[in-house]
Amino acid sequence: MDRPPEELQRLTLGEVLRESVSIPRASPRTFAPITLVLVFPLSFAVLAHNLFTHPIIHRLQTTSTTTISPPSQLDLGAEAGHAWALLFFYQFLYLLFLFTFSLLATAAVVFTVASIYAAKPVSFLSTLNAIPPVFSRLFRTFLWVSLLMFLYNSAFLLAIIVVIILSGGAASSPGPVALLLLALIFLLFLSVHVYITALWHLASVITVLEPVCGLAAMKKSRELLQGRTRMALVLVLGYLGTCGLIGGLFGAVVVRAGEEDGVQVSPIVRVLVGGALVAVLVVLNLVGLLVQSVFYYVCKSYHHQSIDKSALYEHLGGYLGEYVPLKSSIQMESFEL
């Protein structure tokens, strides 16, 4: 984090990763509890929630394919209703836990990395004290991202429905033209989803380090991504792809082992594999949070918007009540390193 701006501007993808991985060595006593208290529960929940929801989904699938007499149909319907209610309850708790710990971990890591960069004394206790005001700002940015995601997903579903209707409805098989349109819609959906994810991650760092949040942070994120969009997309795709691979392995070995082919996996193997995959996901999530912090400085340097370390020092101190917060009219890029 002591590189001059001109070096940050020229960092390659591999150098960004190496720079990010090296950061925890600057304050291991801070990053260790952050990883244990915030990143580990987040990573564990991402994988372990399938252990609760998969048996319910499997029961619902079995119930829907079972043929029974009408008197027992009522009991089966009541059981299915209870299962659906339980499934929605678990999913609600999971999403609430996921987004809460995601924002908490983001606040903690970005604040700690910025403190190291500004040569500000940092500890796990000071990071915890800074989280409440940082969390409220991150939550406002998250609400705007959620609105954008909702509108985007609604447009995606509407496009799928229109293609299905024009191709003859759900009862008929889609033709070659319909399949091509569905493939193009899916590719467009994936590319836009990755871009919005990159926009969100960079906006989260901006929310912590600059006196803007919400829609203003999203706008600033879009401006900073210009010229570095390709690197951002590669980083996000690599992260999402690795998460998907880890989740797939966890589901196949730990959650669904032996359901279809009758091959039994011993509980010890499932525990060992599950623990190893959780550990890998913990490292991946921590590195991902570090990368988005470093990537912010790379984007600022690319646009020749250097940050005064003393101004950053004071801005971070504002979360701890050490100074009067910066006014929104002050732009951090107006300072020179």
Protein Blocks (a to p, Z undefined) as FASTA:
>chain_A
ZZcfklmmmpcfklmmmmmmmmmmmmmmlmmmmmmmmmmmmmmmmmmmmmmmmmmmmmmm
mmmmpccdfklmmmmmmmmmmmmmmmmmmmmmmmmmmmmmmmmmmmmmmmmmmmmmnopa
cdfklmmmmmmmmmmmmmmmmmmmmmmmmmmmmmmmmmmmmmmmmnnpjkbccdfklmmm
mmmmmmmmmmmmmmmmmmmmmmmmmmmmpccehjllmmmmmmmmgoplmmmmmmmmmmmm
mmmmmmmmmmmmmmmgoklnopacdfklmmmmmmmmmmmmmmmmmmmmmmmmmmmmmmmm
mnopacdfklmmmmmmmmnopaccddfklcfklpcZZ
